Amino acid sequence: MPSPVLVVFTLPGCPACHRCREYLSQKGVIFEERSVAEPEFRRQLVEDYKAHATPTLVCGEDVIVGFDQGRIDSLIDRYFGD
């Protein structure tokens, strides 16, 4: 079974995005960052995930909009826990 992929949509200069990246790194979670400064990633965020804010985290069927530490911890436990 392939490992889950955590995608984090970010915006340059976004304080919450910075906190999110640091938090995930501290937790040892590998993630793929997609900057919405790139038109393709912005389109994907809006059209595919119906989100308009950063950070937005996507893993499997789960989508978390904003830096919500409790929900992020639950997502980490669900997909990346032992």
ABEGO torsion letter per residue (X at the ends): XBBBBBBBBBBBGBAAAAAAAAAAAAAGBBBBBBBAABAAAAAAAAAAAGBABOBBBBBEABBBBEBBAAAAAAAAAAAABX
